[in-house]
Amino acid sequence: MEHGSIITQARREDALVLTKQGLVSKSSPKKPRGRSIFKALLCCLHTQHVVQSSSTTELTHKEEANTIAKSDLLQCLQYQFYQIPGTCLLPAVTEQDQGRVCVVIDLDETLVHSSFKPINNADFIVPVEIEGTTHQVYVLKRPYVDEFLRRMGELFECVLFTASLAKLLLLFQYADPVTDLLDRCGVFRARLFREACVFHQGCYVKDLSRLGRDLRKTVILDNSPASYIFHPENAVPVQSWFDDMADTELLNLIPVFEELSGTDDVYTSLGQLRAP
């Protein structure tokens, strides 16, 4: 499908305010920017209390069959595959990525911020159909995201993993088109969605042990500690981003990942980064 036929590139002059109607989280007050990335790593990796997210009712198999179009059958098969115990979520490592660290990267509030209400400076506008009505989702790119992804693609095997939306159809109406527009250079080798998560104590957890990669060479970048509570030692925390165009978090993370790219054991390298 030609994305130009369903996605409108937004002008920088467009107005944008973001409220996600049950699908995309509302903006929250900005966090202080006084901490360095290393202090942020130390603080976030020792977080012991994770706020449980409210559970969302999932589509039953019957509802999926009635609501998902024929063009989405492949995604349905992927959904079923995700539920088979013991199966790896990722395909075999390509020759290009042999020996590289695998970096799992979150989408919403890590790389972009999205909303059903217009916000200033939207980079993309993506139409999403909900119960027969088409809604526009406004997407704002985090500052330096292009530079960050370009460098990540040079150094790592990169995997997109988002758990932001509940319904399978909406995931592919929103996350796939946004990723296509964001990742013009083909940095992401694979894309994983909420159906690939493990539902644990009210949270959708990204279980890195199911990827089929050596955990000593696997890192996750995510703004939500709930997403990596199974593997906090593999995490590089990032502050949630909404609309601060002066944000430099991704730019500051580039040297951190450059150092991680040559490691044979991320536990040792991340431990050294957290050390005072």
C-alpha positions as CSV (number, residue, x, y, z in Angstrom):
1,M,0.0,0.0,0.0
2,E,1.3,3.4,-0.8
3,H,1.7,5.3,2.5
4,G,1.3,8.6,0.7
5,S,-2.4,7.8,0.1
6,I,-3.2,7.4,3.7
7,I,-0.7,9.5,5.6
8,T,-0.4,13.3,5.5
9,Q,2.9,15.0,6.2
10,A,2.1,17.8,8.6
11,R,3.4,21.3,8.2
12,R,5.5,22.8,11.0
13,E,3.0,25.6,11.2
14,D,0.1,23.2,12.2
15,A,-1.3,23.4,15.7
16,L,-1.1,20.3,18.0
17,V,-2.4,19.4,21.5
18,L,-2.3,15.8,22.5
19,T,-4.9,13.7,24.3
20,K,-5.1,9.9,23.6
21,Q,-8.7,8.7,24.0
22,G,-7.9,5.5,25.9
23,L,-5.3,4.5,23.3
24,V,-2.6,7.1,23.7
25,S,-1.7,8.4,27.1
26,K,-2.3,12.0,28.1
27,S,0.6,14.4,28.5
28,S,2.0,14.7,32.0
29,P,4.1,17.5,33.6
30,K,7.7,17.6,32.3
31,K,10.4,16.1,34.5
32,P,13.3,18.2,35.7
33,R,16.2,18.0,33.2
34,G,19.0,18.4,35.8
35,R,20.1,14.8,35.9
36,S,22.8,13.4,33.7
37,I,22.1,10.2,31.7
38,F,24.3,8.2,34.1
39,K,22.4,9.3,37.1
40,A,19.2,8.6,35.3
41,L,20.4,5.1,34.6
42,L,21.3,4.5,38.2
43,C,18.0,5.9,39.5
44,C,15.7,4.1,37.0
45,L,17.4,0.8,37.1
46,H,16.9,0.6,40.8
47,T,13.2,1.4,40.6
48,Q,11.4,-1.2,42.8
49,H,7.8,0.0,42.5
50,V,6.1,0.0,39.1
51,V,2.7,1.7,38.8
52,Q,0.4,-0.9,37.3
53,S,-1.3,0.3,34.1
54,S,-5.0,-0.2,33.8
55,S,-5.8,-3.4,31.8
56,T,-7.6,-3.0,28.5
57,T,-10.0,-5.7,27.3
58,E,-8.5,-7.6,24.4
59,L,-10.4,-8.7,21.3
60,T,-11.5,-12.3,21.4
61,H,-10.5,-14.5,18.5
62,K,-14.1,-14.3,17.2
63,E,-14.1,-10.5,17.3
64,E,-10.7,-10.4,15.5
65,A,-12.2,-12.6,12.8
66,N,-15.1,-10.2,12.4
67,T,-13.1,-6.9,12.5
68,I,-9.8,-7.5,10.9
69,A,-9.7,-7.2,7.1
70,K,-8.2,-9.8,4.8
71,S,-5.2,-7.6,4.3
72,D,-4.4,-8.1,8.0
73,L,-4.4,-11.9,8.0
74,L,-0.6,-12.0,8.1
75,Q,-0.7,-9.9,11.3
76,C,-3.3,-12.3,12.7
77,L,-0.9,-15.2,12.1
78,Q,1.9,-13.3,13.8
79,Y,-0.4,-12.7,16.8
80,Q,-1.1,-16.4,17.1
81,F,2.6,-17.2,16.7
82,Y,3.4,-14.8,19.6
83,Q,1.2,-16.9,21.9
84,I,3.0,-20.2,21.3
85,P,5.2,-21.0,24.3
86,G,8.9,-21.5,23.5
87,T,8.8,-19.7,20.2
88,C,11.3,-17.0,19.4
89,L,9.9,-13.6,18.6
90,L,12.7,-12.7,16.2
91,P,14.0,-14.5,13.1
92,A,17.6,-15.7,12.9
93,V,20.3,-13.1,13.0
94,T,21.3,-11.9,9.5
95,E,24.9,-12.1,8.3
96,Q,25.0,-8.3,8.5
97,D,24.2,-8.3,12.2
98,Q,26.3,-11.3,13.3
99,G,28.2,-10.4,16.5
100,R,26.2,-7.2,17.1
101,V,24.4,-6.3,20.2
102,C,20.6,-6.4,19.8
103,V,18.9,-3.1,20.9
104,V,15.2,-3.2,21.5
105,I,13.7,0.3,21.1
106,D,10.3,1.6,22.3
107,L,8.2,3.9,20.2
108,D,5.7,6.1,22.1
109,E,7.2,8.7,24.5
110,T,10.6,7.4,23.6
111,L,11.0,8.3,19.9
112,V,7.7,10.0,19.2
113,H,4.6,11.5,20.9
114,S,1.1,10.9,19.4
115,S,-2.3,12.3,20.0
116,F,-5.9,12.4,18.6
117,K,-5.9,16.2,19.1
118,P,-3.8,18.5,17.0
119,I,-0.5,19.7,18.5
120,N,1.9,22.2,17.2
121,N,4.6,21.1,14.8
122,A,3.2,17.6,14.0
123,D,5.6,15.7,11.8
124,F,3.0,13.1,10.6
125,I,-0.8,12.7,10.5
126,V,-2.0,9.1,10.4
127,P,-5.6,8.2,9.9
128,V,-6.9,5.4,12.2
129,E,-10.4,3.9,11.8
130,I,-12.2,3.2,15.1
131,E,-15.7,1.7,15.0
132,G,-16.3,2.9,11.5
133,T,-15.1,6.4,12.1
134,T,-11.7,7.7,10.8
135,H,-9.7,9.7,13.3
136,Q,-6.5,11.6,12.7
137,V,-3.5,10.8,14.9
138,Y,-1.0,13.6,15.1
139,V,2.6,12.4,15.6
140,L,5.5,14.6,16.8
141,K,9.1,13.4,16.5
142,R,11.5,13.7,19.4
143,P,14.4,16.0,18.8
144,Y,17.5,14.3,17.3
145,V,15.5,11.1,16.7
146,D,16.8,10.9,13.1
147,E,20.5,11.2,14.1
148,F,19.9,8.7,16.9
149,L,18.4,6.1,14.7
150,R,20.9,6.6,12.0
151,R,23.8,5.9,14.4
152,M,21.9,2.9,16.0
153,G,21.6,1.3,12.6
154,E,25.3,1.6,12.0
155,L,26.2,-0.1,15.3
156,F,23.4,-2.5,16.3
157,E,20.8,-5.0,15.3
158,C,17.8,-2.7,16.0
159,V,14.3,-4.0,16.9
160,L,11.2,-1.8,17.4
161,F,9.0,-3.0,20.3
162,T,5.9,-1.1,21.2
163,A,3.1,-2.0,23.6
164,S,1.1,1.2,23.4
165,L,-2.1,0.1,21.8
166,A,-4.5,-2.7,22.7
167,K,-6.3,-3.8,19.6
168,L,-4.4,-5.6,16.9
169,L,-6.0,-3.8,14.0
170,L,-5.1,-0.4,15.5
171,L,-1.5,-1.4,16.1
172,F,-1.0,-1.9,12.4
173,Q,-3.0,1.1,11.4
174,Y,-0.9,3.3,13.6
175,A,2.5,1.8,14.6
176,D,3.4,0.4,11.2
177,P,2.8,3.6,9.2
178,V,4.5,5.7,11.8
179,T,7.5,3.5,11.9
180,D,7.7,3.5,8.0
181,L,7.8,7.3,8.1
182,L,10.2,7.5,11.0
183,D,12.6,4.8,9.7
184,R,13.4,5.9,6.2
185,C,16.8,4.1,6.2
186,G,15.5,0.7,7.3
187,V,17.2,0.7,10.7
188,F,14.7,-1.7,12.3
189,R,15.2,-5.3,11.4
190,A,11.9,-6.4,13.0
191,R,8.9,-4.9,14.6
192,L,7.1,-6.3,17.7
193,F,3.8,-5.1,19.2
194,R,1.7,-5.6,22.3
195,E,0.7,-9.1,21.3
196,A,4.4,-10.1,21.8
197,C,4.4,-8.9,25.4
198,V,3.8,-10.9,28.5
199,F,0.8,-9.7,30.6
200,H,2.2,-9.7,34.2
201,Q,0.5,-8.1,37.2
202,G,-1.5,-5.6,35.1
203,C,1.5,-4.6,33.0
204,Y,2.6,-5.5,29.4
205,V,6.2,-6.6,29.8
206,K,8.7,-7.0,27.0
207,D,10.2,-10.3,27.9
208,L,13.7,-10.2,26.4
209,S,14.2,-13.9,27.0
210,R,11.7,-14.6,24.2
211,L,13.6,-12.8,21.5
212,G,15.9,-15.6,20.7
213,R,19.0,-13.5,21.4
214,D,21.9,-13.8,23.9
215,L,20.8,-11.7,26.9
216,R,24.4,-10.7,27.5
217,K,24.3,-8.9,24.1
218,T,20.7,-7.5,24.4
219,V,19.8,-4.0,25.5
220,I,16.3,-2.3,25.8
221,L,15.7,1.4,25.5
222,D,12.3,2.3,27.0
223,N,10.7,5.2,29.0
224,S,8.6,2.8,31.1
225,P,10.3,0.7,33.8
226,A,7.2,-1.6,33.7
227,S,8.2,-2.7,30.2
228,Y,11.5,-4.2,31.3
229,I,10.8,-5.4,34.9
230,F,11.9,-8.9,33.9
231,H,15.4,-7.7,32.8
232,P,16.2,-4.4,34.5
233,E,20.0,-5.1,34.1
234,N,19.6,-4.9,30.3
235,A,17.8,-1.6,30.3
236,V,19.0,1.9,29.3
237,P,16.3,4.1,30.8
238,V,15.1,7.2,28.9
239,Q,12.9,10.0,30.2
240,S,9.4,10.2,28.8
241,W,9.0,12.8,26.1
242,F,5.9,14.7,25.1
243,D,6.6,18.1,23.5
244,D,9.8,19.7,24.8
245,M,11.6,20.7,21.6
246,A,14.7,21.6,23.6
247,D,15.1,18.0,24.7
248,T,18.5,16.4,24.1
249,E,18.0,13.0,25.6
250,L,18.5,11.0,22.4
251,L,21.6,13.1,21.4
252,N,23.1,12.5,24.9
253,L,22.5,8.7,24.5
254,I,24.5,8.3,21.4
255,P,27.9,8.1,23.1
256,V,26.4,5.8,25.7
257,F,25.4,3.4,23.0
258,E,28.6,3.8,21.1
259,E,30.4,2.5,24.2
260,L,27.9,-0.4,24.5
261,S,28.3,-1.4,20.8
262,G,31.7,-3.1,21.3
263,T,30.8,-5.0,24.5
264,D,30.6,-8.8,24.8
265,D,28.6,-8.5,28.1
266,V,26.1,-5.7,28.5
267,Y,25.7,-6.5,32.2
268,T,29.4,-5.5,32.8
269,S,29.2,-2.4,30.6
270,L,26.0,-1.1,32.0
271,G,27.2,-1.8,35.5
272,Q,30.3,0.4,34.8
273,L,28.1,3.2,33.4
274,R,26.0,3.1,36.6
275,A,29.1,3.2,38.8
276,P,29.8,6.5,40.6
